[in-house]
Amino acid sequence: MRGRQSKQADEASVDLTPMLDVVFILLIFFIVTSTFIQEEALGLEPPPPPSQAESNPDQSAILIYVGEDNLITVNGRLTDISGVRANMERLRAENPESALIIQAHPQARTGTIVKIRDEAYNAQMTRVNIVQSES
């Protein structure tokens, strides 16, 4: 039986070079056409140095402390997030020139601090400072 010889089939191969070229072209296209937004950061300005006009003892600051467990105190009085603005407005009515200092524990939630800052801006407090407590 000499007449039939079997040939082994050639293995099929796919050249991936054109596909990689297309992927790189698409990658470059998306990088070039993408837009990057400029995110705004929180205003964390340090308090201004005290001058003689501000050293008057009648001008006291409103201190809001946010603890490690997110409990909020306004000048030593315990309150919740819904009562912060009312307390700020009451203390500001007593002393219109008072500044607001938000002191936060390092483990306090950022969302709580931002809500307090937003309430201060809604109450039209002009001098708002955010500081981190040491412990």
Secondary structure as GFF3:
##gff-version 3
##sequence-region A 1 135
A	DSSP	alpha_helix	17	33	.	.	.	ID=ss1
A	DSSP	beta_strand	62	66	.	.	.	ID=ss2
A	DSSP	beta_strand	72	74	.	.	.	ID=ss3
A	DSSP	beta_strand	77	79	.	.	.	ID=ss4
A	DSSP	three_ten_helix	81	83	.	.	.	ID=ss5
A	DSSP	alpha_helix	84	94	.	.	.	ID=ss6
A	DSSP	beta_strand	100	104	.	.	.	ID=ss7
A	DSSP	alpha_helix	110	122	.	.	.	ID=ss8
A	DSSP	beta_strand	128	132	.	.	.	ID=ss9
###
